[in-house]
Amino acid sequence: MVRWLSFRLRNGQSIGPERLREAWTWACQSPRSGVRREQLGEDHWVYALYGPELITCPRTAEQRMRGFLLEAGYIFTMGSLGRREAA
């Protein structure tokens, strides 16, 4: 699996693994997905989103995930790590 996206939530915010996996599975349109929470320093966490090597539309998956986080009231920063579609 490929790490497609990662994001950090504002201090004091968190999201459970089941809710995050459900959202990411919907966003990337693949049941072959995974999520992890990785610690950076003492109080900082990064959420990593994994999926198959080929996602039909990575930009759409990223937009869906951003929309989910915004609608749920999260304040976040997000970076993309996976392969990108040709422009």
Secondary structure, 3 states (H helix, E strand, C coil): CEEEEEEEECCCCCCCHHHHHHHHHHHHCCCCCEEEEEEECCCEEEEEEEECCCCCCHHHHHHHHHHHHHHCCCCEEEEECCCCCCC
